[in-house]
Amino acid sequence: MSEIERDPVTGTPTTGHVWDGIKELNTPLPKWWVYVLYATIVWAIGYWVVYPAWPTLVGYTHGMLGYSTRATYEQQAAAAAGAQKVWLDRIASSSVDQIVQDPELFDFALNGGKAVFAENCAPCHGSGGQGGPGFPILADDSWLWGGKLADIEHTIRVGVRSTHADTRVSEMPKFGVDQVLTPEQISDVADYVLTLSGATTDASAAERGAPLYAENCVACHGDKGQGNQELGAPALNDSIWMYGSDHKSIVAQITRPKQGVMPTWEGRLSDNWIKMLTVYVHSLSGGQ
């Protein structure tokens, strides 16, 4: 039996392995580390016995305690539903106007409506109601169909140009496609429309567009471009534009108007969720 080789500096036995002239020392693991390792092994075996752990051909080992995260979740969900029931019952028996007048009920509805908005409305209107190209802003006080609670609730229920029998409908004529106005006249009207919001434009063209606007557009958009919420006609005298505020965009909208669609949510969301959504959307703009 050969004698164990030891490191001449530390006196520690070597393993006999050498790399680039460097000998590997056979240093034993600290006892505390070994004990911790053994403890973790014992803990793991105990965990396998007590809790669900190993898959089998027909399921899994359930463990001595029979613990189940799914069962725990179902219990917690049932408890949460029970806790919410009293609030949901109050919302069911209240109008949206009554909800906002009750501070506690309003807070509950606001949080519920925010969750519904994030899941169903944010993809089009933005996470904060900031809107986007072709989608109305909900965080201001410029409303196509009215910004009162009842107006918002009705719009959510029936939608706009949707499949609902009572959907809100507004159609802007295709002044260019149907040759109601010539391209030159449309350009002049666009210049006049720009003046309604204080934009700089061709003064002579705007002057020519004024009588054309009075003849073709006043009935819906108003003599000062203030819009008409009963018809869903947008205001033209502010800086809020759904399809662009430059001359080219306005000409395109007059020539071949884009007609947006909002789905009806009645039947897709419960009455309670629609009420809570109404309260949340109303809160985004400060409410009318």
Buried (B, 14 or more C-beta within 10 A) or exposed (E): EEEEEBBEEEEEBBEEEEEEEEBEBBEEEEEEEEEEEEEEEEEEEEEEEEBBBEEEEEEEEEBEEEEBEEEEEEEEEEEEEEEBEEBBEBBEEBEBEBBBEBEEBBEBBBEBBBEBBEEBBBEBBBEEBBBEEEBBBBBBEBBBBBBBBEBBBBBBBBBBBBEBEEBBEBEBBBBBEEEEBEEEBBBBBBBBBBBBBEBEBBEEBBEBBBEBBEEBBEEBBBEEBBBBBEBBBBBBBBEBBBBBBEBEBBBBBBBBBEEBEBBBBBEEBBEBBBBBBBBBBBBBBEBE
